[in-house]
Amino acid sequence: MAQTRAGSATTGLAFAAVTTLFFAWGFITSLIDPLVAAVKGIFTLSDFEAQFAASAFFLAYGLISMPAAILLGRLKAVPSILFALITMVVGCLTMLVAANLAVFPIVLLGLFILASGITILQVAANPLAAALGDPKLSHFRLTLSQTFNSFGTFLGPLLGASLFLEGVEVKDGTVLTEAVRAGALAGIDRAYFWIAGLIAALAVFFFLSRKVVSAAVPETPANTPSPAALLRDAFSSRWAVLGAAAIFIYVGAEVAIGTQMALFLNGDTVWGASDAAFGVPLLGLAMGSDGVPGVSLQEAGKAVAFYWLGAMVGRAIGSVLLSKVKAHKLLALFTGIAVAMCLYVALVGGVGAGFVALGIGLFNSIMFPVIFTLTLERSSASEAATSGLLCTAIFGGAVIPLIVGLVSGAVGHGAAFVVPALCYAALCAFAIAAGRTAPRNAASAKSLH
């Protein structure tokens, strides 16, 4: 009995250490939202060109995930995570160079390196969080970890908008002064300097926790598949491929909405000429009115935090709901509601559409962890191959935002919400298909729901 309690305590500490990583990458990833708006103004870019900041970041998932899965097979979880954190520090330092030289291609390089580290982190940490504890509660643990990830994504836009968007405006006819441009670049420099320090501290913390985590990780066969074998294994499973397509679509839609949100809210037909948002207590306080009528780009950038706050609240609620409701049913419900909300924004518009758009985050909440675990349950490929392919599919965040950028440049930011509406409709179909397919480990999966 005493050994059982000690084992549970060790597993709990290991899970807590892994969960800190979820917070860190959520915070860093959500900085992309205000950064897209900032580079649009700093470098005088179109919507499509500005979205290359998001694409450079999420491109890493397409190129690095499979090598990361191989690295995980060779080094195991703890050394892989430490390697990932060091890579992230290098990415932050590259961003410092980019900000000081004011060169957009170096910004893209820095974001790619930073995201490469995060990719390795996700390949290692997602299945690790699911494995640390009772298999019956894997949905619960991964969703709980994602709740802390969402807390990081809530804080990111608040900090990023404060540092990157002071005085920045991108509406037609506006030109940034050199002082505003220099201030925005200095804000980018400060943000990534402190993030580098945060990641270095996190690496030290995780290094000190390495024995606790290693002791709690379930033993796995000591085999290291070749890249070709790993790819063959992943693509041999229909459900690994379907799950990857679902992750591609989900991440693309979520990122596209987040990166366009500040520009959308700043529009004169939404909040640009309205003070309605300041009348909402918590939202208005976070946005911090500058006293000028309407919502500035910086104020809109801070409001984006509430898109991610919805995801955090939704994941906390989802952690409870998933212990009572079948995962595929909850996914179908949430994706269906997201379709309706996107169509409202695209077809109705107006001040109310701003609040509806922010609310989509609430229903994004459980999508990633549920898609991930539904796929792991049904995939006939190994966990390493399936996880690698799923994380590769996060590359959707590099593709769909570019599509939305092209559409918004042609028909406006509001009408461009039709694109994520189509994405959520496809995810609803995935949820229905998952409900009609029995998990490979039926006894374990039954206890999950």
DAJOFEN-V145454 format. One record per backbone hydrogen bond with DSSP energy under -0.5 kcal/mol. NH is the residue of the N-H (numbers start at 0). CO is the residue of the C=O. E is the energy in kcal/mol with one decimal. If there is no record, write none. Layout:
# DAJOFEN-V145454
[[NH:CO:E] [NH:CO:E]]
This chain:
# DAJOFEN-V145454
[[4:0:-2.3] [5:1:-2.4] [6:2:-2.4] [7:3:-2.3] [8:4:-2.3] [9:5:-2.3] [10:6:-2.4] [11:7:-2.4] [12:8:-2.3] [13:9:-2.3] [14:10:-2.5] [15:11:-2.0] [16:12:-2.2] [17:13:-2.2] [18:14:-2.2] [19:15:-1.3] [20:16:-0.7] [20:17:-1.0] [21:17:-1.1] [22:18:-1.6] [23:19:-1.9] [24:20:-2.3] [25:21:-1.7] [26:22:-2.2] [27:23:-2.1] [28:24:-2.3] [29:25:-2.0] [30:26:-0.6] [30:27:-0.8] [31:28:-1.6] [32:29:-1.0] [33:29:-0.6] [34:30:-1.8] [35:31:-2.5] [36:32:-1.3] [37:33:-2.3] [38:34:-3.0] [39:35:-1.6] [40:36:-1.3] [41:37:-3.1] [42:38:-2.2] [43:40:-0.5] [44:39:-2.2] [49:45:-2.7] [50:46:-1.5] [51:48:-1.6] [52:49:-1.8] [54:50:-2.3] [55:51:-2.8] [56:52:-1.4] [57:53:-2.6] [58:54:-2.1] [59:55:-0.6] [59:56:-0.8] [60:57:-0.8] [61:57:-0.8] [61:58:-0.6] [62:58:-1.6] [63:59:-3.0] [64:60:-1.1] [67:63:-2.6] [68:64:-2.1] [69:65:-2.0] [70:66:-2.6] [71:67:-2.5] [72:68:-1.8] [73:69:-1.5] [74:70:-3.3] [75:71:-1.8] [78:74:-0.6] [79:75:-1.5] [80:76:-2.3] [81:77:-2.1] [82:78:-2.3] [83:79:-2.2] [84:80:-2.2] [85:81:-1.9] [86:82:-2.1] [87:83:-2.1] [88:84:-1.7] [89:85:-1.8] [90:86:-2.0] [91:87:-2.2] [92:88:-2.2] [93:89:-1.9] [94:90:-1.8] [95:91:-1.6] [96:92:-1.6] [97:93:-2.3] [98:94:-2.4] [99:95:-2.0] [100:96:-2.1] [101:97:-1.6] [102:97:-1.2] [103:101:-0.5] [105:102:-0.5] [106:102:-1.4] [107:103:-2.1] [108:104:-2.0] [109:105:-2.7] [110:106:-2.4] [111:107:-2.0] [112:108:-2.4] [113:109:-2.5] [114:110:-2.5] [115:111:-1.8] [116:112:-1.7] [117:113:-1.8] [118:114:-2.5] [119:115:-1.9] [120:116:-2.1] [121:117:-2.6] [122:118:-2.5] [123:119:-1.8] [124:120:-3.0] [125:121:-2.3] [127:123:-0.9] [128:124:-2.8] [129:125:-1.7] [130:126:-1.7] [131:127:-1.6] [132:130:-2.1] [136:133:-2.1] [137:134:-1.4] [140:136:-2.7] [141:137:-2.4] [142:138:-2.2] [143:139:-2.4] [144:140:-2.5] [145:141:-2.0] [146:142:-1.1] [147:143:-1.3] [148:144:-1.9] [149:145:-2.1] [150:146:-1.5] [151:147:-1.7] [152:148:-1.8] [153:149:-1.7] [154:150:-1.7] [155:151:-2.0] [156:152:-0.9] [157:153:-0.8] [158:154:-2.2] [159:155:-3.2] [160:156:-2.8] [161:157:-1.5] [162:158:-2.1] [163:159:-3.5] [164:160:-1.5] [166:164:-0.5] [167:164:-1.3] [173:170:-2.1] [180:176:-2.4] [181:177:-2.6] [182:178:-2.2] [183:179:-2.3] [184:180:-2.2] [185:181:-2.4] [186:182:-1.9] [187:183:-1.9] [188:184:-2.2] [189:185:-2.5] [190:186:-2.4] [191:187:-2.1] [192:188:-1.5] [193:189:-2.1] [194:190:-1.9] [195:191:-1.9] [196:192:-1.6] [197:193:-2.3] [198:194:-2.9] [199:195:-2.3] [200:196:-2.3] [201:197:-2.3] [202:198:-2.6] [203:199:-1.9] [204:200:-2.5] [205:201:-2.8] [206:202:-2.4] [207:203:-2.3] [208:204:-1.2] [209:206:-1.0] [212:208:-2.2] [213:209:-2.7] [214:210:-2.1] [215:211:-1.0] [215:212:-0.8] [216:212:-1.2] [222:220:-1.8] [224:222:-0.6] [229:225:-2.6] [230:226:-2.3] [231:227:-2.6] [232:228:-2.5] [233:229:-2.4] [234:230:-2.7] [235:231:-1.0] [236:233:-1.1] [237:235:-0.6] [240:236:-1.8] [241:237:-2.5] [242:238:-2.6] [243:239:-1.9] [244:240:-2.3] [245:241:-2.2] [246:242:-2.4] [247:243:-2.6] [248:244:-2.2] [249:245:-2.8] [250:246:-2.8] [251:247:-1.8] [252:248:-2.4] [253:249:-2.8] [254:250:-2.8] [255:251:-2.3] [256:252:-2.2] [257:253:-2.2] [258:254:-3.0] [259:255:-1.4] [260:256:-1.1] [261:257:-0.6] [263:259:-2.6] [264:260:-3.1] [265:261:-2.0] [266:263:-1.2] [269:266:-1.6] [270:264:-1.5] [271:266:-2.9] [273:270:-1.9] [277:274:-1.0] [278:275:-1.5] [279:276:-1.5] [280:278:-0.7] [283:279:-3.9] [284:280:-2.1] [285:281:-2.2] [286:282:-2.3] [287:283:-2.0] [294:270:-1.4] [295:293:-0.6] [299:295:-2.4] [300:296:-2.5] [301:297:-1.8] [302:298:-1.7] [303:299:-1.1] [304:301:-1.5] [305:302:-2.0] [306:303:-1.3] [307:303:-1.2] [308:304:-2.0] [309:305:-1.7] [310:306:-0.9] [311:307:-1.9] [312:308:-2.8] [313:309:-2.7] [314:310:-2.2] [315:311:-1.9] [316:312:-2.4] [317:313:-3.0] [318:314:-2.1] [319:315:-0.8] [319:316:-0.7] [320:316:-2.6] [321:317:-2.8] [322:319:-1.3] [323:320:-1.8] [324:320:-3.2] [329:325:-2.0] [330:326:-2.3] [331:327:-2.1] [332:328:-2.2] [333:329:-2.5] [334:330:-2.4] [335:331:-1.9] [336:332:-2.0] [337:333:-2.0] [338:334:-2.0] [339:335:-1.8] [340:336:-2.2] [341:337:-2.4] [342:338:-2.2] [343:339:-1.9] [344:340:-2.2] [345:341:-2.4] [346:342:-2.8] [347:343:-2.7] [348:343:-1.6] [352:349:-0.7] [353:349:-0.7] [353:350:-1.2] [354:350:-0.8] [355:351:-2.1] [356:352:-2.6] [357:353:-1.9] [358:354:-1.7] [359:355:-0.7] [359:356:-1.1] [360:357:-1.1] [361:358:-1.1] [362:358:-0.6] [362:359:-1.0] [363:359:-1.3] [364:360:-1.0] [366:363:-1.7] [367:363:-0.6] [369:365:-2.0] [370:366:-2.8] [371:367:-2.6] [372:368:-2.4] [373:369:-2.8] [374:370:-2.0] [375:371:-2.3] [376:372:-2.2] [377:373:-1.1] [378:374:-2.3] [385:381:-2.8] [386:382:-2.9] [387:383:-2.2] [388:384:-2.2] [389:385:-2.6] [390:386:-2.5] [391:387:-1.9] [392:388:-1.7] [393:390:-1.0] [394:391:-1.9] [395:392:-2.2] [396:393:-2.5] [397:394:-2.6] [398:394:-0.7] [398:395:-0.6] [399:395:-2.1] [401:398:-0.5] [402:398:-1.6] [403:399:-2.7] [404:400:-2.6] [405:401:-2.2] [406:402:-2.4] [407:403:-3.2] [408:404:-1.9] [409:405:-1.1] [410:406:-3.1] [411:407:-1.7] [415:411:-1.3] [416:413:-1.8] [417:414:-1.7] [418:415:-1.5] [419:415:-0.6] [420:416:-1.6] [421:417:-1.9] [422:418:-1.6] [423:419:-2.6] [424:420:-1.8] [425:421:-1.8] [426:422:-1.8] [427:423:-1.9] [428:424:-1.6] [429:425:-1.7] [430:426:-2.2] [431:427:-2.1] [432:428:-2.2] [433:429:-2.4] [434:430:-1.8] [435:431:-1.0] [436:433:-1.1] [439:376:-2.2] [440:376:-0.6] [441:439:-1.0] [444:440:-2.6] [445:441:-2.2] [446:442:-1.2] [447:443:-0.9] [447:444:-0.5] [448:444:-0.8] [448:445:-0.8]]
